[in-house]
Amino acid sequence: MNSYISPITNDNVQFMMDEINKSYQINPEYFNRYGVKRGLRNADGTGVMAGLTKVSSVDGYYVIDGEKVPQQGHLFYRGFDINDIVAHCQEENRFGFEEVVWLLVFGYLPTENQLARFESILAECRSLPEDFIEDMIMKAPSPNIMNKLQRSVLAMYSYDENPDDLSLENVVRQSIQLIAQVPVIMSYAYQVKRRHYYKKSMYIHPTKLNQSTAESILRSLRSDKTFTDDEAKLLDLCLMVHADHGGGNNSTFATRVLTSSGTDTYAAIAAGIGSLKGHRHGGANIKVAEMIDDIMNNVSDFTDDGQVADYLTKIINKEAGDGTGLIYGMGHAVYTLSDPRAVILKREAKKFAEKRGFTEKFNLIDAVERLTPEVFYKVKGVNKPICANVDLYSGLIYEMLQIPQDLFTPLFASSRISGWSAHRIEELTTGGKIIRPAYKSVASRRDYVAIKDRDDTFVPSQQYIPFEERIKK
């Protein structure tokens, strides 16, 4: 496939940017003046209350007399502690992601018969429409699998005989099909990328009806289709803990925003995928992997806490890393003392690292977790709890499972689509209003100027006269 070359030249881009830079500026003082809650966050960092949900709960602090008090993090799916769900599946040595999907979508734990039938339904739904792989995936390889996922989900609209029906029955049907199909699309999209961009062999393996989602993913990615039960159970664990995270996270909120407008399932889920791609959200797992590799390449002895701390200081000061000043995998909008997902993944990552010879890398990640709060305090002077989040250890697990970085965030999406689907159904049944927050205009009022009288050196006025002052005049 030939690459498309934009007809907009670099000179024309610069011409447009010179004009853009004149207009897109807002005085930072205005945000405080009008009480704007940027990022839909309150002044104390908590999220603005935008809705109610029964799908899942994220607890990281409690409030006493208006003050946030840190606590150990808890994640509940439909009222069930994620730790209990994981523990029971591990004790019974069985896969748990399919049970989590049922729990999130239908609201209660399935019986053995219900779960067996549901697993069969998911397996049967993994098949894609005829010629879909060739027409939608192979003919337009993408350098980023998330964009290919988004495009493919939108394309599914064209293969649906009843795509715009918002009845509960139809939306549930569409949701279950997409939950089953997204991991398959992800795998095929990666194989096509391997062939087109990396000039490597492409493997297209047919799905097996008797395999779990985790087994199906590993089988599709490996040339010999083989994997161990321990590997599949570890990937299954990752899918379980990534499945949902409340209604306020960026991608779920995006899905609910589009759902509230009355749009179709494919458009709403595609919005979630587009949001999750961002490095401030799901894309952070790739950033963590890049950051750890960067530390290993630039710290002479990364087993030495002092040297690691010095390099973390450089990262925070924007003297190292990707220049953002962020230590990826650390900190969370809700969790304060701990992220239960990170605790679970760290425990399992440590055991697997010892088996696979990744102990040195695990210890470095552990050092980043231990040292970051202290380094952050020394550099920024802010003494607040900073805990590891789910992204800090997930990338290491994927690496140990021989999963390429290209798929770190798509794997997140393959799990989180179950949560998006549950929240979409909840929004359709309980929302009732289109989500429409307010934006206050602070643009100055100007008189129209005839084109013959306009000066090429024109600079838009940045003066803003508040409404209450304008009406006095």
N, C-alpha and C positions, 0 to 999 in steps of 0.2 A: 504494500500500500504506500502510495506517494504521500509525503507530508504536505499539508496545506501551508502555503506561505502567505502571510497576511499582506494585503496590498497597502496597508498603512506603513509607511516608511518610518525610520527612526527620526528623521527630521520633522515629519508630521506629528509624531508622538510628542516630541519636545515642544512643538508649537502649541499643541493642545494642553500639555502640562503647564506651560507658562501661564495660560489663561485659567486653568483649574486652580492653581495655587493662589490666585487672587481672591477666589470666592469661598473656598471651603475652610473658613476659620471662624471659630466661635470663642468669644472671650471666656476663659475658664471660670471667671467670677460669676457668670450668669447661672452656672449649674447650681451653685450654692444659693444664689439670690432667689431662684424660683423653686428651690427644694427638689431639684431633679434627682431621681434615684437611678443613677447610671448603672447599667447592667441589671436593672430591676433589683437592686440591692438597697437595703436600708443602711443608715449611717454606721451601724455596728457590724455590717457585713452580712447580716442575715438576709434571706430572700424576701422580696415583697410577696405577701400572700395573694396568690392569683387564682386559687381554686382548691377543691377538695378531692381526695382520692382514697380508694380502698385497695388499690393495686399493690403498693409497697410503701414502706416508711423508712426514712433515713434519719437516724438520731446521732448527733455528735456533741450536743450540749443541752443544758436546760437553762431556764431563765428564772432568776430570783430577784425580785424588786427591780426589774428592768435591766439587770446585769446578766451577761452570758457567763455561765459556769461550765467549763470544759468537763466532758465525761468520755469514757471509753465508747467507741462507736458501735452502733448496732444497725443491722439491716434486716428488715422483715419483709418477706413476700406474703401478702395476704394474711399478715399477722403471725406468720411462722418465722422464727429466727433462722437466718441463713446457715448459722453454725449447726443448728439441729438438723436441717435438711441435709447438709453435707455429711454430717456424722452418721446419720442413719443409712445413707446410700453407701458410705464406705464400710460400715459394719456389715451390711448385707452384700457387699462386693457387687454392686450393680450400677448401671449407668443412671444418672439422675436428671440430665438436661430435659428429656422428654416429659418427665414428671413436673419439672419446674414450668415448662411451657403450659401444660395443662393447668397447673395451679394458678399461674398469672392470668390466663385467658378465661378460665371457667370459675375461678374463685375458691376452689376447695381441693383437697387431696383426692386423687383418683383411687378407685379400688384396683385390684390386680387385673380384673377383666376389663375395666375401662382403660387402664393404662396400656394393656396389650393391644386392644383395638385401636387406640389412638396412635401407638407406635406404628401399627400397620398402615394407618391412614397417612401418616407423615412419610413413611417409606414410599408408598404408592405415589404421593404427590411430588416426589423428587424429579420425576421425569419432566423434561421441558418440551414445549410445543415442537412439532416437526419442523426441521430446518432452522430452529431458533439459534442453535449454536453457530451454524454457518453464517446465517444472515445478520444476526445481532452481535455476535462476539468475534468470530474469526475475520469478518470483513472489515472490522474497524478496531484493530488492537489499540489498547489504551496504555499509556505509560504509568497510569495510576489506577489500581483496581477499584478503588472507591468510586471513581467517576464511571467506570464501566458497570459497576453494580447499580449505580443510580440510573444510568441510561437504560440498563436492561430491565429494571423494575418498571420504569416508565413505559418501556416497549411492551411489557406484559399486558398493558391496557388494550393494545390492538388485538390480542389473542383471546380476550375475554368477551363472551357473547352478551354479558350483562354488566359492563364495567361501572356504570354510574348509579346502579341501584344501591341506595343507602339503607335498605332493610337490614335488620340485624342478621338474618340468615345469610344474606349475600355477603356482608362484610366479614362475617366469621369464616365463610368459605374462602374468600379471597385471602384473608389473613393466614389461615392454616396453610394454604398453598404456597404463599410467599415465604413463610417460616421454613418450609421444607425446601423451597427452590433456591433461596439466596445462597446457602452454602455451596450448592452445586454450581450456580453461576459464578461464584467466587473462584472455585477451583478451575473451571474451564477458562475463565478470563486470565488467570495466572498462567495456565499452560500456553495460551495464545501469546501472552507477553513474553514468555520464555523463548518461544520460537522467533517472534518478530524482533524483539529488542536485544535479547541475549544470544541469539543464534544457536540455541540449544534445542534438543529434542522435545517434542510436545507429546504428552501422554493423555489420551482421552479414554478413561476407563468407564464402562457402564456401571451404574449403581447396583447394589445388592439389597434386596428387600429385607433381608434378615439382620441388617446392621443398624447400629445406633447412628445418630448424627455425627458423633465424634469419630466413630470407626469409618463412616462413609467419607469424611473429610480426609483422614489420613490415607485411606486407600486411594483416593483420587489424586493425591499429591505425590505419591511414590511410584517410581517406575515399575517396581516389582510387586506393588500393591500389598506389601507385608508390613506389619507393625505388631508390637507386643500389646498384651492386655493392659499392662501398666501404663504404656504410652497413651492408649485410648482413654483410660480412666482419668489420667491427668488432664488431657485436653477436655474431656467431659466436665471436669471440675471447673476449668476456666470458663466454659460456656455457662455453667450454672451461676457462677458469681457475677458474670457480666450481664445476666439476662434482664435486669431492671434496676433502676435506682431512683425511684420517686418521679413525680410529675414535673419537678422544677429543673432537672438537668437540661442542658441546651437542646439536645436532639429530641428528647421526649416532648419538651415544650414546643419545639418547632412542629413536631407531628401533630400536637394538639391544636396549635394555632391554625394550621391548614385544615385540620378536621373541622374546626369550628366554623369555617367558611362554607362548608357543605361540599367540598371537593371530593374526588374519588380516592379510593384506598391507595392506588399506585402513586398518585401525586403526593399524598400525605406521607407515605413511607419513604419515598424518594427524598423528601425534605429532611427526614431524620438522618438518612445516609449522608446527605450533603453537609449537615451540621456536624456529624460525628467525625468527618474527615479532618476538621480543623485541629491544629496542634494544641489549641487550648482545651480541647475536648478529647475525643478518642484517639486523635493522631498523636497524642502525647506519648503513647507507648513506643512509637518509632523514635521519637525524640529522646526518650530515656536510653534506648539501645545505642543511639548515636553518641549521647553524652558519655555513657560508660566506656565505649570504645575510644572516645577522645581522651578520657582520663588515662586509660591504659596506655595510649600511645604517647602521652605527654608528661606523665609522672614517672620518674625513673624507678621508684620503688613504691608501687601502689598498695603494698602491704603495710606501709608506714602511715599511721594516722596523721602525723604532722604534715607530710608531703601532700596527702589527699586534702587535708583541711586548707592548706595554702592554695591548692588549685581550685577548690570550691570558692575560696575568697575571690580569686580572679574571675571565676564565672559570674558571681554576684556583682562584681564591679564592671562587668561587661568587657573584661580584658581577655577572656577565654570563652570557649564554647561557641555557641551560635550568635553571641552578641546581644542576646535579649536580657541577660541578667537573671534568667530563670534556671533553677535547679529542677529539672523535670522529674516527676515522680514523687515530689515532696509538696505537701500542703493540699488542702481541700476546702471547698466552700462551706461544707457542713461539719465534717469530721475534725476533731481537735486533737484528742489524745491518741486515737487510733482509727484506722479504717479496717473494719472487719474483713473485708475482701483481701486487703494486703496481708493481714495476719494469716489468713488461710493459705494464700498463695506462697507466702514466705516459708511457712512450715513445710509445705509439700515441695517447694523448690529446693530447700536445703537437703531433704532426703534424696531427691532425684539427682541433685548436683554431686552428692557423694558417690552415687552409682556411676555417673557419666563423666566424671573427671572435670567438673565445673566448679569445684570448691573454691578455687582462687577467685573466680569472677563473682561467685556468690558472696564471698567475704568482702569484696570491694563494694558491692551494692549495699551490703549490711553497714559498711563503714560510712557510705554516703547518708544512709538513714540515720545513723547515730550522730554524725558530725554536723549535719546541716543546721539543726536548731541553734547550736552553739555558734557556728560561723555566722549565721544570719544575724544573731544578736550582736556579735562583735562588729559586724559591718554596718548594720542598719540601726542598731540600738533599740530594736523592737523585741520585747520579751513576751512572746506569745507561743503557745504550743504549735508545733509544726510536725505533723506525722506523715509517714509514708502513705501514698495512695495506691490504688490498685495497679497503676501503670508501672510502678517501680520494679515489681518482680514478674509481671506477666511476660515481658519481652524475653527474659532469661528462660522462662519455661518454654516459650515457643522456640527459642534457639536450641534448647536441649532436645526438643521434639523434631528438630531439623526442618522447621517451618521457616521459610524465607521472610525477611522483613517486609516485603511487598504485601504480605498477608496479615501482618500484625493487626492493623486497624480493620480490615475486612472481616477478620475473625470476630472482632468485637461486634461489628454490625450483624454478623450471622447469628450471634446470640441475642443482642439487644432488640432485634426485630420482634422478638416475642413480647418484650415489654412495650415497645411502641404500639404493637397491635392491641394489647390489653388497654392501654391508655386511649387509643383511638376509639375503641368500643365504648369505654367509659365516657369519653367526651361526647360521643353521639347520643348516649342514653341519658346523661345527666347535665351536660353543659348548657345547652339552651340559648346561648348567646355567642355571637362572633367575638373573638378576642380582639380588643381594639384599645390598647393603651394610648395615652395622649402624648403628643410632642408639641411643645410650645415654640412658636416661631419667634426668632429674635432677628429676623431680617429687617434691615432699615427700609423705610418707605421711600420710594424714588419716583420721579416723574419720567415718563417715557420720552426718549430723545429720538428725533427723526434720524434715519440712517445717514443722511448727508451731513449731519452735524456731529456725528460721533468721532471721537479721537482715538487713534490706534494706541495711544498711551493710557487709555481709560483704566482706572483702578476702582473697583467697587468700594463704596463707602463702608467702613466697618462701624460707623456710628449707629448705635441702636437707641431709639427713644422709647422707653417703656410706655405701654398703653395708657397707664394712669397719668403720665406726663403729657402724652399727646392730646388727650381729651381736654386738658386744662387749656391748651393752646387754641 
